[in-house]
């Protein structure tokens, strides 16, 4: 394993996520207007990529409604700030079982399991430059919920994304997910240049320790591009760890609400702090145009109609 520090780093800001954080910080954006504004401010602070989920504007609950994605997309593209748009495609695979003695029928009020076409309907409409593909199934942090991504579903969604001309960012939550990611590239389902996000410390995926992190990094082919993140107070340490191990950086309110103990953060503040860490290490933060060229991205407007 030949590791060297990355001297040319791009920053992704994960703007809002789908976790139940909306009532834990006043800075977590809910409405499409708030999400777009926060993404634009993060771009001004130095993020080249903004990774966006959408929420119900009133309750703050996670949503898959296409009109919310369309509004976020249009607001960002209509702004004077250039930034690469990365939309999640991770919603629509949540299975919540009944009690341990009666797991079936499923909890219909909490289960959100739909087909491949519906899971990426907003991707087909909005045509972001990047979208995510959660590369495996795992027990999630909450009770009896499983994040479900079967090999067949991943192959189907990956082909659809590829056919749309949208760059796939493979979300890797454990070592087996990275193994399958290499298979997707081998089968031609995910095209080069391959982009990977290492998601560390999310219960119950890859644990948040440097041995596991380095094992994950060691499994990434040298020609792939990758970044990583961790949660809460470990967000900024993983900025440094990623750069030292040769990768790029993700920060944002999806993964961490605090700038320091007891001090709530905005997305822009988290990006500014990450930029400071990167530059303090002697590396340079890449601009949007450089990242587009590096990742062979195509910027396009939403599909008409």
Secondary structure, DSSP 8 states (H G I E B T S, - for coil): ------SEE-EEEE-S-SSS-TTT-TTS--SHHHHHHHHHHHHHHT-SEEEE-EE-TTT--EE--HHHHHHHHHHHHHSSS--EEEE---TTEEEE---SS---S--TTT-EE--HHHHTHHHHHH--SEEEEE-S-EE-SSTTEEE---HHHHHHHHHHHHHHT-EEEEEESSHHHHHHHHHHHHTTSS-SS-EEEEE-S-TTSS-SSHHHHHHHHHTS-TTSEEEEE--GGGHHHHHHHHHHHT-EEEESTTT--EEETTEE--HHHHHHHHHHHHHHTT-EE--HHHHHHHHT---------
